Amino acid sequence: QVQLVESGGGLVQPGGSLNLSCLVSGGTFKTSAMGWFRQAPGKEREFVASINWNGVSTYYADSMKGRFTISRDNAKNTVHLQMNNLKTEDTAVYHCTIDSFEYRSAPAMAIMGDYRSWGQGTQVTVSS
């Protein structure tokens, strides 16, 4: 059974930064792509970023490019999302997820979907 636990959310002013973490236990973390999604109140879940199994390939939603950076530490079973220059529209619950397939690329995971498990999420609020 795969478990994902997100942390690092909070309240930040516009223009500020946060670094989210997702700790994964069980499953095939070291050989699976990982992704971050977010969901704002009243809105559909939205893709944020993905990273392939060894961290070489990353993929971002257009609105996050240049502001967000996804990374992973396979020795610690952790994936991170560094978020800079945050905007009020970034306010949402951020969830991490693990790919159902091994060794897929970051774009494939984002575009083709099919995820094995989700974390509970961490709240990010951007407000002055």
Salt bridges, closest charged atoms under 4 A:
GLU46 OE1 - ARG38 NE 2.78
ASP62 OD1 - LYS65 NZ 3.18
ASP90 OD1 - ARG38 NH1 2.82
ASP90 OD2 - ARG67 NH1 2.73
ASP99 OD1 - ARG104 NH2 2.64
